[in-house]
Amino acid sequence: MKRLLPLFSRLASTLGLLLAVVVLNFLLIQMAPGDPVSVIVGEMGGASEELIARMRAEYGLDQPLHVQLGVYVWKILHGDFGFSYYFKEPVLSLILQRLPATILLVVTALAVAVLVGTLLGIFSARRPRGPLNYLVTLVSLAGYSAPVFWTGLMLVILFSSILPLFPVSGMADVRGAETFLGSVADVAHHLVLPAVTLASIYIAIYSRLSRATMLDVLGADYIRTARAKGLSERRVVYGHALRNALIPVVTMVGLQFGQLFAGAVLVETVFNWPGLGRLAFESILRRDYPTLLGILFFSAILVVVANILTDIAYGLVDPRIRTRKPAAARKPKATGAPR
């Protein structure tokens, strides 16, 4: 039972965090100017006061704020995310349609950023005064300084006019593919530019972070001992130093997972990628509160899941973390004199 207490504690804190996210998001959106009825009436070209009042009553917008919040939280607890004012569909159905595209984009961009950034940092750390180090530094500064939407627009211009090698809009060809492998290849072809755009700024971050940690690890005593034993440089770097150098990178991945979703909103808008980011942008323009609240809630769930996976990754990178016992669980050794 004692072993299950940390699990129950983690679950309770997660549920409390999600409830706080629901309440805070609801209050922040309600504080924003405008409402869905004004947007709908504007698109209709105007409406009478009676019709506006009837629409507000139908959507529950005529109720006090605390009543609206209570009704919304009660529905969330029962798995009801409401009905989209604009798309005329259940919010849960809309999100489940767009969620796979966003997960594909974010996970691909994260994998590219971690892999490329870590390798660049390792290569530059092995020769800190070589030309590759200065090149990596220059590329990192350029990637970190450029906004994501600007990078996306530059890639759209480059690959739509000058080098038409990759599609610059959508997730798949409108003509479709005849086979499953053809569909996978088509989606991967459309994924290149959005994933590179989203990963560009994080490649710069991970390359600088992995370079700094690798330089610190390579100067440790156990690395000098490994070299003194006659181990090859490749085994010293990739077998001994890399595992410890990856711990700060794994920490950064867990902390920046939420920022990837924020960047996905801009990237999906630039490349017309049919994901949650594009749906969030359309919902903001049309004041579609239920859809926007549902997107924010699912984004919070994905961030929580990413943090849990980060904790698991700690144990994979450093086995000492998963085998270490808390101080309270360690039994004190007997100090009495032997008989």
GIWOLIN-V274965 format. One record per residue. N is the residue number from 0. RES is the residue in one small letter. SS is DSSP state (H for helix, E for strand, L for the rest). Layout:
N&RES&SS ; N&RES&SS
This chain:
0&m&L ; 1&k&H ; 2&r&H ; 3&l&H ; 4&l&H ; 5&p&H ; 6&l&H ; 7&f&H ; 8&s&H ; 9&r&H ; 10&l&H ; 11&a&H ; 12&s&H ; 13&t&H ; 14&l&H ; 15&g&H ; 16&l&H ; 17&l&H ; 18&l&H ; 19&a&H ; 20&v&H ; 21&v&H ; 22&v&H ; 23&l&H ; 24&n&H ; 25&f&H ; 26&l&H ; 27&l&H ; 28&i&H ; 29&q&H ; 30&m&H ; 31&a&L ; 32&p&L ; 33&g&L ; 34&d&L ; 35&p&H ; 36&v&H ; 37&s&H ; 38&v&H ; 39&i&H ; 40&v&H ; 41&g&H ; 42&e&H ; 43&m&H ; 44&g&L ; 45&g&L ; 46&a&L ; 47&s&L ; 48&e&H ; 49&e&H ; 50&l&H ; 51&i&H ; 52&a&H ; 53&r&H ; 54&m&H ; 55&r&H ; 56&a&H ; 57&e&H ; 58&y&H ; 59&g&L ; 60&l&L ; 61&d&L ; 62&q&L ; 63&p&L ; 64&l&H ; 65&h&H ; 66&v&H ; 67&q&H ; 68&l&H ; 69&g&H ; 70&v&H ; 71&y&H ; 72&v&H ; 73&w&H ; 74&k&H ; 75&i&H ; 76&l&H ; 77&h&L ; 78&g&L ; 79&d&L ; 80&f&L ; 81&g&L ; 82&f&E ; 83&s&L ; 84&y&L ; 85&y&L ; 86&f&L ; 87&k&L ; 88&e&L ; 89&p&E ; 90&v&H ; 91&l&H ; 92&s&H ; 93&l&H ; 94&i&H ; 95&l&H ; 96&q&H ; 97&r&H ; 98&l&H ; 99&p&H ; 100&a&H ; 101&t&H ; 102&i&H ; 103&l&H ; 104&l&H ; 105&v&H ; 106&v&H ; 107&t&H ; 108&a&H ; 109&l&H ; 110&a&H ; 111&v&H ; 112&a&H ; 113&v&H ; 114&l&H ; 115&v&H ; 116&g&H ; 117&t&H ; 118&l&H ; 119&l&H ; 120&g&H ; 121&i&H ; 122&f&H ; 123&s&H ; 124&a&H ; 125&r&H ; 126&r&L ; 127&p&L ; 128&r&L ; 129&g&L ; 130&p&H ; 131&l&H ; 132&n&H ; 133&y&H ; 134&l&H ; 135&v&H ; 136&t&H ; 137&l&H ; 138&v&H ; 139&s&H ; 140&l&H ; 141&a&H ; 142&g&H ; 143&y&H ; 144&s&H ; 145&a&L ; 146&p&L ; 147&v&H ; 148&f&H ; 149&w&H ; 150&t&H ; 151&g&H ; 152&l&H ; 153&m&H ; 154&l&H ; 155&v&H ; 156&i&H ; 157&l&H ; 158&f&H ; 159&s&H ; 160&s&H ; 161&i&H ; 162&l&L ; 163&p&L ; 164&l&L ; 165&f&L ; 166&p&L ; 167&v&L ; 168&s&L ; 169&g&L ; 170&m&L ; 171&a&L ; 172&d&L ; 173&v&L ; 174&r&L ; 175&g&L ; 176&a&L ; 177&e&L ; 178&t&L ; 179&f&H ; 180&l&H ; 181&g&H ; 182&s&H ; 183&v&H ; 184&a&H ; 185&d&H ; 186&v&H ; 187&a&H ; 188&h&H ; 189&h&H ; 190&l&H ; 191&v&H ; 192&l&H ; 193&p&H ; 194&a&H ; 195&v&H ; 196&t&H ; 197&l&H ; 198&a&H ; 199&s&H ; 200&i&H ; 201&y&H ; 202&i&H ; 203&a&H ; 204&i&H ; 205&y&H ; 206&s&H ; 207&r&H ; 208&l&H ; 209&s&H ; 210&r&H ; 211&a&H ; 212&t&H ; 213&m&H ; 214&l&H ; 215&d&H ; 216&v&H ; 217&l&H ; 218&g&L ; 219&a&L ; 220&d&H ; 221&y&H ; 222&i&H ; 223&r&H ; 224&t&H ; 225&a&H ; 226&r&H ; 227&a&H ; 228&k&L ; 229&g&L ; 230&l&L ; 231&s&L ; 232&e&H ; 233&r&H ; 234&r&H ; 235&v&H ; 236&v&H ; 237&y&H ; 238&g&H ; 239&h&H ; 240&a&H ; 241&l&H ; 242&r&H ; 243&n&H ; 244&a&H ; 245&l&H ; 246&i&H ; 247&p&H ; 248&v&H ; 249&v&H ; 250&t&H ; 251&m&H ; 252&v&H ; 253&g&H ; 254&l&H ; 255&q&H ; 256&f&H ; 257&g&H ; 258&q&H ; 259&l&H ; 260&f&H ; 261&a&H ; 262&g&H ; 263&a&H ; 264&v&H ; 265&l&H ; 266&v&H ; 267&e&H ; 268&t&H ; 269&v&H ; 270&f&L ; 271&n&L ; 272&w&L ; 273&p&L ; 274&g&L ; 275&l&H ; 276&g&H ; 277&r&H ; 278&l&H ; 279&a&H ; 280&f&H ; 281&e&H ; 282&s&H ; 283&i&H ; 284&l&H ; 285&r&L ; 286&r&L ; 287&d&L ; 288&y&H ; 289&p&H ; 290&t&H ; 291&l&H ; 292&l&H ; 293&g&H ; 294&i&H ; 295&l&H ; 296&f&H ; 297&f&H ; 298&s&H ; 299&a&H ; 300&i&H ; 301&l&H ; 302&v&H ; 303&v&H ; 304&v&H ; 305&a&H ; 306&n&H ; 307&i&H ; 308&l&H ; 309&t&H ; 310&d&H ; 311&i&H ; 312&a&H ; 313&y&H ; 314&g&H ; 315&l&H ; 316&v&H ; 317&d&L ; 318&p&H ; 319&r&H ; 320&i&H ; 321&r&H ; 322&t&H ; 323&r&L ; 324&k&L ; 325&p&L ; 326&a&H ; 327&a&H ; 328&a&H ; 329&r&L ; 330&k&L ; 331&p&L ; 332&k&L ; 333&a&L ; 334&t&L ; 335&g&L ; 336&a&L ; 337&p&L ; 338&r&L
